C-alpha cells in the first residue's frame, strides 16, 4: 500500500486519465461486418498430466463451441507460460497444453493462434490479446471474444479500457472462496490506479511474477 500511495502522489491525474479512457471505451463501436473472429479462452493452471485441468478445459470447450459455429472465420488464441502453485509445478507451458488439447478436439492447427511469449498473469494475457487484435484489425474487421471467470470481470474490463479495445465477453461461473474475492479486490485496486499494470515492472506484475511464473 505504501508503494501505491507514493505512486499516487507522483501521478495525481491517473484517475482522470482512466475516466477519459472509460468515456472513449463507451463510444467504441464494434464492427458491423466481421471478417475474422478471435476466441480467447484465458489460460488457467494447474495442468493435470500435461493437459488443461477442469476449469481451463471448460473454457477451451466453450471456445471450440464458438469455433464450430463458423470455422471459416474463427481462430482460437492460446497463451500462458509454465506456472507453479507452492511445490507443484506445471511440466509444460499452458499454451502448449492448450494447443495439444485443441488438436485432440479436432481443431486444425490452422485455426489455432499460438502466442508463446512470456505471459505470467491475467494482466499480460489481456495485453497480448489486445496487440493481436490490433494487428488483425489492420487487415479487416475483427471481433475478439474473451472467455474468462465471472469473478475477474471488473479487472478484465479495466484492462480493456486501458488498452482501448472492446471485445465481447463470456463469463463462466467458477468455484470461489472469500480469499478469491479478497485477492481480486486488491488486484482491481492496483489495476485501477496503475496504467502500467500489464508490465512485469508494475507493482502487481512484480508480485505475480515472483509467485507464479516458472523461470527456465
TIBAVEX-314483 format. One record per atom (N, C-alpha, C): x, y, z; atom name; residue number from 1. Coordinates in nm, 3 decimals. Example, Ala and Ser with C-alpha at 12.3 -4.5 7.8 and 13.67 -1.06 7.14 Angstrom:
! residues 2
px,py,pz,atomo,num
1.319,-0.569,0.780,N,1
1.230,-0.450,0.780,CA,1
1.320,-0.330,0.780,C,1
1.285,-0.225,0.708,N,2
1.367,-0.106,0.714,CA,2
1.290,0.003,0.787,C,2
//
This chain:
! residues 216
px,py,pz,atomo,num
0.082,-0.121,0.000,N,1
0.000,0.000,0.000,CA,1
0.086,0.126,0.000,C,1
0.205,0.118,0.063,N,2
0.293,0.235,0.066,CA,2
0.341,0.270,-0.076,C,2
0.373,0.164,-0.156,N,3
0.413,0.187,-0.295,CA,3
0.302,0.257,-0.372,C,3
0.179,0.212,-0.349,N,4
0.065,0.270,-0.420,CA,4
0.046,0.416,-0.381,C,4
0.060,0.448,-0.251,N,5
0.044,0.586,-0.205,CA,5
0.149,0.678,-0.268,C,5
0.274,0.630,-0.272,N,6
0.382,0.709,-0.333,CA,6
0.354,0.731,-0.481,C,6
0.308,0.625,-0.546,N,7
0.279,0.635,-0.689,CA,7
0.168,0.735,-0.716,C,7
0.065,0.736,-0.631,N,8
-0.047,0.830,-0.649,CA,8
-0.003,0.975,-0.628,C,8
0.086,0.996,-0.533,N,9
0.137,1.131,-0.509,CA,9
0.215,1.180,-0.630,C,9
0.290,1.090,-0.692,N,10
0.371,1.127,-0.807,CA,10
0.285,1.151,-0.932,C,10
0.175,1.077,-0.945,N,11
0.094,1.089,-1.066,CA,11
-0.053,1.109,-1.028,C,11
-0.091,1.229,-0.992,N,12
-0.225,1.253,-0.939,CA,12
-0.336,1.250,-1.044,C,12
-0.302,1.251,-1.172,N,13
-0.405,1.261,-1.274,CA,13
-0.446,1.127,-1.332,C,13
-0.396,1.018,-1.276,N,14
-0.429,0.886,-1.330,CA,14
-0.579,0.857,-1.328,C,14
-0.651,0.882,-1.217,N,15
-0.796,0.857,-1.220,CA,15
-0.867,0.937,-1.328,C,15
-0.822,1.060,-1.354,N,16
-0.882,1.142,-1.459,CA,16
-0.856,1.082,-1.596,C,16
-0.733,1.034,-1.617,N,17
-0.699,0.970,-1.744,CA,17
-0.785,0.846,-1.766,C,17
-0.801,0.765,-1.661,N,18
-0.883,0.646,-1.671,CA,18
-1.028,0.682,-1.702,C,18
-1.078,0.788,-1.640,N,19
-1.216,0.832,-1.665,CA,19
-1.233,0.870,-1.813,C,19
-1.136,0.941,-1.868,N,20
-1.143,0.979,-2.009,CA,20
-1.137,0.856,-2.100,C,20
-1.051,0.759,-2.063,N,21
-1.043,0.636,-2.141,CA,21
-1.174,0.558,-2.132,C,21
-1.237,0.563,-2.015,N,22
-1.365,0.494,-1.997,CA,22
-1.472,0.554,-2.088,C,22
-1.475,0.688,-2.096,N,23
-1.571,0.754,-2.186,CA,23
-1.546,0.713,-2.330,C,23
-1.418,0.708,-2.368,N,24
-1.383,0.666,-2.504,CA,24
-1.427,0.522,-2.528,C,24
-1.407,0.438,-2.425,N,25
-1.444,0.296,-2.435,CA,25
-1.594,0.281,-2.462,C,25
-1.673,0.363,-2.395,N,26
-1.818,0.353,-2.410,CA,26
-1.863,0.381,-2.553,C,26
-1.786,0.461,-2.624,N,27
-1.826,0.500,-2.759,CA,27
-1.754,0.421,-2.869,C,27
-1.672,0.322,-2.828,N,28
-1.611,0.235,-2.928,CA,28
-1.720,0.150,-2.993,C,28
-1.723,0.149,-3.123,N,29
-1.823,0.069,-3.194,CA,29
-1.761,-0.062,-3.241,C,29
-1.832,-0.169,-3.212,N,30
-1.786,-0.298,-3.263,CA,30
-1.819,-0.304,-3.412,C,30
-1.737,-0.374,-3.490,N,31
-1.759,-0.378,-3.635,CA,31
-1.892,-0.443,-3.671,C,31
-1.959,-0.387,-3.771,N,32
-2.088,-0.441,-3.814,CA,32
-2.069,-0.558,-3.909,C,32
-1.960,-0.557,-3.985,N,33
-1.931,-0.666,-4.077,CA,33
-1.802,-0.734,-4.034,C,33
-1.813,-0.858,-3.990,N,34
-1.700,-0.930,-3.932,CA,34
-1.629,-1.014,-4.039,C,34
-1.497,-0.997,-4.047,N,35
-1.418,-1.079,-4.138,CA,35
-1.338,-1.187,-4.064,C,35
-1.315,-1.163,-3.935,N,36
-1.236,-1.259,-3.857,CA,36
-1.283,-1.257,-3.713,C,36
-1.291,-1.374,-3.651,N,37
-1.329,-1.386,-3.510,CA,37
-1.214,-1.454,-3.436,C,37
-1.167,-1.390,-3.328,N,38
-1.064,-1.449,-3.243,CA,38
-1.127,-1.483,-3.109,C,38
-1.124,-1.610,-3.072,N,39
-1.179,-1.653,-2.944,CA,39
-1.062,-1.680,-2.849,C,39
-1.070,-1.620,-2.731,N,40
-0.958,-1.627,-2.638,CA,40
-1.001,-1.686,-2.504,C,40
-0.984,-1.819,-2.487,N,41
-1.008,-1.879,-2.355,CA,41
-0.888,-1.851,-2.265,C,41
-0.906,-1.768,-2.164,N,42
-0.792,-1.729,-2.080,CA,42
-0.733,-1.850,-2.008,C,42
-0.601,-1.857,-2.008,N,43
-0.531,-1.974,-1.955,CA,43
-0.554,-1.988,-1.804,C,43
-0.554,-2.113,-1.759,N,44
-0.575,-2.141,-1.617,CA,44
-0.488,-2.259,-1.578,C,44
-0.411,-2.243,-1.475,N,45
-0.330,-2.354,-1.426,CA,45
-0.396,-2.404,-1.298,C,45
-0.366,-2.515,-1.242,N,46
-0.254,-2.601,-1.281,CA,46
-0.299,-2.703,-1.386,C,46
-0.201,-2.758,-1.458,N,47
-0.232,-2.863,-1.553,CA,47
-0.243,-2.996,-1.481,C,47
-0.307,-3.091,-1.549,N,48
-0.320,-3.226,-1.496,CA,48
-0.262,-3.324,-1.597,C,48
-0.146,-3.382,-1.563,N,49
-0.075,-3.473,-1.654,CA,49
-0.048,-3.408,-1.789,C,49
-0.010,-3.280,-1.787,N,50
0.024,-3.210,-1.910,CA,50
-0.095,-3.162,-1.991,C,50
-0.216,-3.179,-1.940,N,51
-0.337,-3.134,-2.009,CA,51
-0.409,-3.032,-1.922,C,51
-0.493,-2.948,-1.985,N,52
-0.567,-2.850,-1.905,CA,52
-0.652,-2.916,-1.798,C,52
-0.655,-2.852,-1.679,N,53
-0.742,-2.901,-1.573,CA,53
-0.888,-2.871,-1.605,C,53
-0.978,-2.905,-1.514,N,54
-1.122,-2.893,-1.540,CA,54
-1.164,-2.750,-1.578,C,54
-1.111,-2.651,-1.505,N,55
-1.151,-2.512,-1.531,CA,55
-1.104,-2.465,-1.668,C,55
-0.976,-2.487,-1.697,N,56
-0.921,-2.446,-1.826,CA,56
-0.988,-2.523,-1.940,C,56
-1.010,-2.653,-1.920,N,57
-1.074,-2.735,-2.024,CA,57
-1.215,-2.685,-2.054,C,57
-1.285,-2.638,-1.952,N,58
-1.419,-2.585,-1.974,CA,58
-1.417,-2.459,-2.059,C,58
-1.318,-2.373,-2.034,N,59
-1.305,-2.252,-2.116,CA,59
-1.271,-2.287,-2.260,C,59
-1.181,-2.385,-2.278,N,60
-1.145,-2.427,-2.413,CA,60
-1.266,-2.488,-2.483,C,60
-1.345,-2.568,-2.412,N,61
-1.465,-2.629,-2.472,CA,61
-1.562,-2.522,-2.520,C,61
-1.574,-2.415,-2.444,N,62
-1.661,-2.304,-2.484,CA,62
-1.607,-2.237,-2.611,C,62
-1.475,-2.223,-2.618,N,63
-1.413,-2.165,-2.737,CA,63
-1.435,-2.253,-2.859,C,63
-1.423,-2.384,-2.841,N,64
-1.443,-2.477,-2.953,CA,64
-1.588,-2.472,-3.001,C,64
-1.681,-2.456,-2.908,N,65
-1.822,-2.445,-2.946,CA,65
-1.844,-2.325,-3.039,C,65
-1.780,-2.213,-3.007,N,66
-1.792,-2.093,-3.091,CA,66
-1.722,-2.116,-3.225,C,66
-1.606,-2.180,-3.220,N,67
-1.532,-2.208,-3.343,CA,67
-1.615,-2.291,-3.441,C,67
-1.684,-2.391,-3.392,N,68
-1.759,-2.481,-3.479,CA,68
-1.883,-2.416,-3.541,C,68
-1.924,-2.303,-3.486,N,69
-2.036,-2.230,-3.545,CA,69
-1.996,-2.161,-3.675,C,69
-1.868,-2.126,-3.687,N,70
-1.819,-2.056,-3.806,CA,70
-1.670,-2.084,-3.824,C,70
-1.633,-2.207,-3.860,N,71
-1.492,-2.245,-3.866,CA,71
-1.411,-2.171,-3.971,C,71
-1.476,-2.118,-4.073,N,72
-1.403,-2.050,-4.180,CA,72
-1.342,-1.918,-4.133,C,72
-1.409,-1.852,-4.041,N,73
-1.362,-1.719,-3.999,CA,73
-1.307,-1.715,-3.857,C,73
-1.314,-1.825,-3.785,N,74
-1.283,-1.823,-3.642,CA,74
-1.149,-1.889,-3.612,C,74
-1.073,-1.828,-3.522,N,75
-0.948,-1.885,-3.474,CA,75
-0.947,-1.877,-3.321,C,75
-0.874,-1.967,-3.258,N,76
-0.866,-1.973,-3.112,CA,76
-0.725,-1.934,-3.069,C,76
-0.715,-1.838,-2.978,N,77
-0.587,-1.789,-2.928,CA,77
-0.551,-1.863,-2.799,C,77
-0.428,-1.913,-2.791,N,78
-0.381,-1.978,-2.669,CA,78
-0.252,-1.912,-2.623,C,78
-0.241,-1.889,-2.492,N,79
-0.124,-1.824,-2.432,CA,79
-0.088,-1.895,-2.301,C,79
0.013,-1.844,-2.234,N,80
0.043,-1.891,-2.099,CA,80
0.178,-1.957,-2.083,C,80
0.256,-1.913,-1.985,N,81
0.385,-1.972,-1.954,CA,81
0.367,-2.092,-1.860,C,81
0.482,-2.153,-1.820,N,82
0.477,-2.254,-1.714,CA,82
0.449,-2.185,-1.582,C,82
0.369,-2.248,-1.497,N,83
0.334,-2.189,-1.369,CA,83
0.360,-2.288,-1.256,C,83
0.359,-2.233,-1.136,N,84
0.371,-2.318,-1.017,CA,84
0.269,-2.272,-0.913,C,84
0.236,-2.362,-0.825,N,85
0.149,-2.330,-0.712,CA,85
0.206,-2.403,-0.591,C,85
0.281,-2.330,-0.509,N,86
0.351,-2.395,-0.399,CA,86
0.464,-2.482,-0.453,C,86
0.461,-2.609,-0.417,N,87
0.565,-2.701,-0.463,CA,87
0.528,-2.769,-0.595,C,87
0.404,-2.751,-0.637,N,88
0.360,-2.816,-0.760,CA,88
0.391,-2.727,-0.880,C,88
0.453,-2.784,-0.982,N,89
0.496,-2.707,-1.099,CA,89
0.441,-2.772,-1.226,C,89
0.388,-2.689,-1.316,N,90
0.343,-2.742,-1.445,CA,90
0.461,-2.795,-1.524,C,90
0.441,-2.906,-1.592,N,91
0.550,-2.969,-1.666,CA,91
0.576,-2.899,-1.799,C,91
0.474,-2.836,-1.857,N,92
0.488,-2.767,-1.986,CA,92
0.413,-2.634,-1.978,C,92
0.440,-2.542,-2.071,N,93
0.366,-2.415,-2.070,CA,93
0.217,-2.435,-2.097,C,93
0.137,-2.342,-2.052,N,94
-0.007,-2.350,-2.071,CA,94
-0.044,-2.346,-2.219,C,94
0.027,-2.263,-2.297,N,95
-0.007,-2.253,-2.440,CA,95
0.012,-2.386,-2.510,C,95
0.117,-2.461,-2.473,N,96
0.145,-2.589,-2.536,CA,96
0.039,-2.692,-2.496,C,96
0.000,-2.691,-2.369,N,97
-0.105,-2.783,-2.323,CA,97
-0.237,-2.755,-2.395,C,97
-0.270,-2.627,-2.408,N,98
-0.395,-2.590,-2.477,CA,98
-0.391,-2.627,-2.624,C,98
-0.275,-2.606,-2.686,N,99
-0.259,-2.639,-2.828,CA,99
-0.281,-2.788,-2.852,C,99
-0.217,-2.871,-2.769,N,100
-0.234,-3.017,-2.782,CA,100
-0.378,-3.059,-2.756,C,100
-0.438,-2.998,-2.655,N,101
-0.575,-3.034,-2.619,CA,101
-0.673,-2.998,-2.730,C,101
-0.654,-2.881,-2.792,N,102
-0.742,-2.840,-2.902,CA,102
-0.732,-2.938,-3.019,C,102
-0.613,-2.989,-3.044,N,103
-0.598,-3.084,-3.154,CA,103
-0.667,-3.216,-3.124,C,103
-0.673,-3.255,-2.996,N,104
-0.749,-3.376,-2.961,CA,104
-0.900,-3.354,-2.981,C,104
-0.942,-3.229,-2.980,N,105
-1.083,-3.195,-3.004,CA,105
-1.109,-3.169,-3.153,C,105
-1.011,-3.206,-3.237,N,106
-1.022,-3.196,-3.383,CA,106
-1.030,-3.053,-3.433,C,106
-0.964,-2.964,-3.362,N,107
-0.947,-2.827,-3.412,CA,107
-0.818,-2.824,-3.492,C,107
-0.820,-2.787,-3.620,N,108
-0.698,-2.790,-3.701,CA,108
-0.595,-2.687,-3.655,C,108
-0.468,-2.718,-3.681,N,109
-0.359,-2.629,-3.641,CA,109
-0.377,-2.490,-3.703,C,109
-0.432,-2.486,-3.824,N,110
-0.450,-2.358,-3.893,CA,110
-0.551,-2.267,-3.823,C,110
-0.632,-2.323,-3.733,N,111
-0.731,-2.243,-3.662,CA,111
-0.685,-2.207,-3.521,C,111
-0.559,-2.239,-3.489,N,112
-0.506,-2.211,-3.355,CA,112
-0.397,-2.105,-3.365,C,112
-0.413,-1.997,-3.292,N,113
-0.311,-1.892,-3.286,CA,113
-0.233,-1.911,-3.156,C,113
-0.106,-1.937,-3.168,N,114
-0.022,-1.962,-3.051,CA,114
0.062,-1.838,-3.021,C,114
0.055,-1.791,-2.898,N,115
0.145,-1.686,-2.853,CA,115
0.228,-1.744,-2.740,C,115
0.353,-1.777,-2.771,N,116
0.439,-1.842,-2.672,CA,116
0.536,-1.744,-2.606,C,116
0.507,-1.614,-2.617,N,117
0.587,-1.516,-2.544,CA,117
0.553,-1.522,-2.396,C,117
0.635,-1.460,-2.313,N,118
0.614,-1.468,-2.168,CA,118
0.479,-1.411,-2.129,C,118
0.398,-1.492,-2.066,N,119
0.265,-1.450,-2.022,CA,119
0.246,-1.508,-1.883,C,119
0.274,-1.426,-1.781,N,120
0.284,-1.479,-1.646,CA,120
0.162,-1.452,-1.560,C,120
0.068,-1.372,-1.608,N,121
-0.054,-1.350,-1.529,CA,121
-0.166,-1.300,-1.619,C,121
-0.285,-1.279,-1.560,N,122
-0.401,-1.237,-1.637,CA,122
-0.384,-1.102,-1.702,C,122
-0.303,-1.014,-1.640,N,123
-0.283,-0.881,-1.696,CA,123
-0.211,-0.889,-1.831,C,123
-0.102,-0.967,-1.836,N,124
-0.028,-0.975,-1.961,CA,124
-0.107,-1.051,-2.067,C,124
-0.196,-1.141,-2.026,N,125
-0.283,-1.208,-2.123,CA,125
-0.366,-1.107,-2.201,C,125
-0.426,-1.012,-2.131,N,126
-0.508,-0.911,-2.196,CA,126
-0.424,-0.825,-2.289,C,126
-0.302,-0.791,-2.246,N,127
-0.212,-0.711,-2.329,CA,127
-0.180,-0.784,-2.460,C,127
-0.147,-0.913,-2.452,N,128
-0.115,-0.991,-2.571,CA,128
-0.236,-1.001,-2.663,C,128
-0.354,-1.022,-2.606,N,129
-0.476,-1.031,-2.686,CA,129
-0.503,-0.899,-2.757,C,129
-0.479,-0.787,-2.687,N,130
-0.503,-0.655,-2.746,CA,130
-0.408,-0.630,-2.863,C,130
-0.281,-0.666,-2.846,N,131
-0.184,-0.647,-2.954,CA,131
-0.223,-0.728,-3.077,C,131
-0.261,-0.853,-3.054,N,132
-0.301,-0.939,-3.165,CA,132
-0.426,-0.885,-3.232,C,132
-0.522,-0.840,-3.152,N,133
-0.646,-0.784,-3.205,CA,133
-0.618,-0.666,-3.296,C,133
-0.530,-0.575,-3.251,N,134
-0.498,-0.457,-3.331,CA,134
-0.426,-0.498,-3.460,C,134
-0.340,-0.600,-3.453,N,135
-0.271,-0.647,-3.573,CA,135
-0.369,-0.699,-3.677,C,135
-0.465,-0.779,-3.633,N,136
-0.564,-0.834,-3.726,CA,136
-0.659,-0.727,-3.777,C,136
-0.686,-0.627,-3.691,N,137
-0.779,-0.522,-3.730,CA,137
-0.725,-0.443,-3.848,C,137
-0.593,-0.439,-3.864,N,138
-0.534,-0.369,-3.977,CA,138
-0.568,-0.436,-4.110,C,138
-0.602,-0.564,-4.105,N,139
-0.631,-0.640,-4.227,CA,139
-0.780,-0.668,-4.244,C,139
-0.863,-0.603,-4.169,N,140
-1.008,-0.621,-4.182,CA,140
-1.077,-0.618,-4.047,C,140
-1.209,-0.616,-4.051,N,141
-1.287,-0.608,-3.928,CA,141
-1.276,-0.737,-3.848,C,141
-1.237,-0.726,-3.722,N,142
-1.213,-0.842,-3.636,CA,142
-1.294,-0.831,-3.508,C,142
-1.350,-0.943,-3.467,N,143
-1.420,-0.949,-3.338,CA,143
-1.339,-1.035,-3.242,C,143
-1.317,-0.984,-3.122,N,144
-1.245,-1.057,-3.018,CA,144
-1.343,-1.101,-2.910,C,144
-1.341,-1.229,-2.877,N,145
-1.427,-1.283,-2.772,CA,145
-1.338,-1.339,-2.662,C,145
-1.353,-1.287,-2.541,N,146
-1.272,-1.332,-2.427,CA,146
-1.358,-1.420,-2.336,C,146
-1.308,-1.539,-2.307,N,147
-1.376,-1.632,-2.217,CA,147
-1.299,-1.636,-2.086,C,147
-1.366,-1.603,-1.977,N,148
-1.295,-1.591,-1.851,CA,148
-1.387,-1.624,-1.734,C,148
-1.330,-1.621,-1.613,N,149
-1.406,-1.648,-1.491,CA,149
-1.494,-1.528,-1.457,C,149
-1.606,-1.556,-1.392,N,150
-1.701,-1.448,-1.361,CA,150
-1.646,-1.349,-1.260,C,150
-1.556,-1.394,-1.173,N,151
-1.511,-1.306,-1.065,CA,151
-1.403,-1.207,-1.108,C,151
-1.350,-1.220,-1.231,N,152
-1.247,-1.126,-1.277,CA,152
-1.303,-1.023,-1.374,C,152
-1.436,-1.009,-1.377,N,153
-1.497,-0.923,-1.480,CA,153
-1.450,-0.778,-1.470,C,153
-1.439,-0.724,-1.349,N,154
-1.402,-0.583,-1.336,CA,154
-1.256,-0.561,-1.380,C,154
-1.167,-0.648,-1.335,N,155
-1.026,-0.637,-1.372,CA,155
-1.008,-0.649,-1.523,C,155
-1.080,-0.743,-1.583,N,156
-1.070,-0.765,-1.727,CA,156
-1.118,-0.643,-1.805,C,156
-1.232,-0.589,-1.766,N,157
-1.285,-0.472,-1.835,CA,157
-1.195,-0.351,-1.816,C,157
-1.139,-0.334,-1.695,N,158
-1.045,-0.225,-1.671,CA,158
-0.925,-0.235,-1.766,C,158
-0.875,-0.357,-1.784,N,159
-0.763,-0.377,-1.875,CA,159
-0.798,-0.338,-2.018,C,159
-0.917,-0.375,-2.061,N,160
-0.961,-0.342,-2.197,CA,160
-0.980,-0.191,-2.213,C,160
-1.025,-0.124,-2.106,N,161
-1.039,0.022,-2.110,CA,161
-0.902,0.087,-2.128,C,161
-0.803,0.043,-2.048,N,162
-0.668,0.099,-2.059,CA,162
-0.611,0.079,-2.198,C,162
-0.639,-0.037,-2.260,N,163
-0.578,-0.072,-2.388,CA,163
-0.660,-0.031,-2.509,C,163
-0.781,0.022,-2.486,N,164
-0.861,0.074,-2.595,CA,164
-0.924,-0.030,-2.684,C,164
-0.961,-0.147,-2.629,N,165
-1.030,-0.248,-2.708,CA,165
-1.165,-0.278,-2.643,C,165
-1.260,-0.321,-2.724,N,166
-1.394,-0.351,-2.673,CA,166
-1.438,-0.488,-2.724,C,166
-1.390,-0.594,-2.660,N,167
-1.429,-0.728,-2.703,CA,167
-1.566,-0.767,-2.649,C,167
-1.612,-0.882,-2.691,N,168
-1.727,-0.944,-2.628,CA,168
-1.675,-1.036,-2.518,C,168
-1.757,-1.058,-2.416,N,169
-1.714,-1.139,-2.303,CA,169
-1.809,-1.256,-2.280,C,169
-1.751,-1.368,-2.241,N,170
-1.829,-1.482,-2.192,CA,170
-1.776,-1.512,-2.053,C,170
-1.860,-1.491,-1.952,N,171
-1.819,-1.513,-1.813,CA,171
-1.868,-1.649,-1.767,C,171
-1.776,-1.737,-1.732,N,172
-1.811,-1.870,-1.683,CA,172
-1.805,-1.870,-1.531,C,172
-1.909,-1.919,-1.468,N,173
-1.912,-1.923,-1.322,CA,173
-1.820,-2.033,-1.273,C,173
-1.731,-1.996,-1.181,N,174
-1.634,-2.090,-1.127,CA,174
-1.634,-2.085,-0.975,C,174
-1.583,-2.190,-0.915,N,175
-1.583,-2.200,-0.770,CA,175
-1.490,-2.095,-0.709,C,175
-1.540,-2.025,-0.608,N,176
-1.461,-1.921,-0.542,CA,176
-1.470,-1.934,-0.391,C,176
-1.376,-1.870,-0.324,N,177
-1.377,-1.860,-0.178,CA,177
-1.362,-1.713,-0.141,C,177
-1.367,-1.683,-0.013,N,178
-1.350,-1.544,0.027,CA,178
-1.210,-1.495,-0.006,C,178
-1.111,-1.587,-0.006,N,179
-0.975,-1.548,-0.043,CA,179
-0.970,-1.504,-0.190,C,179
-1.047,-1.574,-0.275,N,180
-1.052,-1.536,-0.417,CA,180
-1.098,-1.393,-0.433,C,180
-1.207,-1.358,-0.364,N,181
-1.263,-1.224,-0.377,CA,181
-1.172,-1.119,-0.313,C,181
-1.106,-1.155,-0.203,N,182
-1.015,-1.060,-0.138,CA,182
-0.896,-1.029,-0.229,C,182
-0.838,-1.134,-0.288,N,183
-0.726,-1.112,-0.380,CA,183
-0.771,-1.031,-0.501,C,183
-0.890,-1.062,-0.552,N,184
-0.941,-0.989,-0.669,CA,184
-0.962,-0.841,-0.638,C,184
-1.006,-0.811,-0.517,N,185
-1.025,-0.670,-0.478,CA,185
-0.892,-0.595,-0.480,C,185
-0.785,-0.660,-0.430,N,186
-0.653,-0.598,-0.429,CA,186
-0.603,-0.576,-0.571,C,186
-0.619,-0.678,-0.655,N,187
-0.574,-0.668,-0.794,CA,187
-0.649,-0.556,-0.866,C,187
-0.779,-0.546,-0.844,N,188
-0.859,-0.442,-0.909,CA,188
-0.814,-0.303,-0.865,C,188
-0.778,-0.290,-0.739,N,189
-0.731,-0.161,-0.688,CA,189
-0.605,-0.118,-0.761,C,189
-0.509,-0.209,-0.776,N,190
-0.388,-0.176,-0.847,CA,190
-0.416,-0.153,-0.997,C,190
-0.504,-0.235,-1.054,N,191
-0.537,-0.221,-1.196,CA,191
-0.600,-0.085,-1.224,C,191
-0.677,-0.034,-1.128,N,192
-0.746,0.093,-1.145,CA,192
-0.647,0.209,-1.146,C,192
-0.549,0.204,-1.057,N,193
-0.459,0.318,-1.040,CA,193
-0.329,0.309,-1.119,C,193
-0.298,0.194,-1.177,N,194
-0.169,0.176,-1.242,CA,194
-0.185,0.157,-1.392,C,194
-0.159,0.260,-1.475,N,195
-0.174,0.244,-1.619,CA,195
-0.073,0.148,-1.679,C,195
0.032,0.116,-1.602,N,196
0.134,0.022,-1.648,CA,196
0.113,-0.115,-1.586,C,196
-0.015,-0.144,-1.553,N,197
-0.045,-0.265,-1.478,CA,197
-0.011,-0.393,-1.552,C,197
-0.003,-0.388,-1.687,N,198
0.027,-0.509,-1.762,CA,198
0.176,-0.537,-1.770,C,198
0.257,-0.446,-1.719,N,199
0.403,-0.461,-1.729,CA,199
0.459,-0.547,-1.616,C,199
0.564,-0.626,-1.645,N,200
0.630,-0.704,-1.539,CA,200
0.688,-0.614,-1.429,C,200
0.710,-0.486,-1.463,N,201
0.771,-0.394,-1.366,CA,201
0.668,-0.321,-1.280,C,201
0.540,-0.341,-1.309,N,202
0.437,-0.278,-1.226,CA,202
0.432,-0.347,-1.090,C,202
0.361,-0.287,-0.997,N,203
0.351,-0.345,-0.862,CA,203
0.292,-0.486,-0.868,C,203
0.177,-0.498,-0.936,N,204
0.114,-0.630,-0.943,CA,204
0.195,-0.725,-1.029,C,204
0.261,-0.670,-1.132,N,205
0.344,-0.756,-1.217,CA,205
0.456,-0.821,-1.137,C,205
0.522,-0.741,-1.052,N,206
0.632,-0.795,-0.970,CA,206
0.581,-0.900,-0.872,C,206
0.469,-0.872,-0.808,N,207
0.414,-0.967,-0.711,CA,207
0.373,-1.097,-0.777,C,207
0.303,-1.087,-0.891,N,208
0.253,-1.207,-0.957,CA,208
0.365,-1.288,-1.019,C,208
0.459,-1.218,-1.080,N,209
0.570,-1.289,-1.144,CA,209
0.652,-1.366,-1.041,C,209
0.674,-1.304,-0.927,N,210
0.754,-1.367,-0.821,CA,210
0.688,-1.493,-0.769,C,210
0.555,-1.493,-0.765,N,211
0.486,-1.605,-0.701,CA,211
0.442,-1.713,-0.798,C,211
0.433,-1.680,-0.929,N,212
0.370,-1.776,-1.019,CA,212
0.456,-1.826,-1.135,C,212
0.529,-1.738,-1.203,N,213
0.596,-1.783,-1.324,CA,213
0.716,-1.870,-1.292,C,213
0.735,-1.971,-1.375,N,214
0.850,-2.061,-1.358,CA,214
0.959,-2.015,-1.453,C,214
1.075,-1.981,-1.399,N,215
1.189,-1.941,-1.482,CA,215
1.267,-2.067,-1.523,C,215
1.292,-2.078,-1.651,N,216
1.365,-2.195,-1.701,CA,216
1.511,-2.190,-1.658,C,216
//
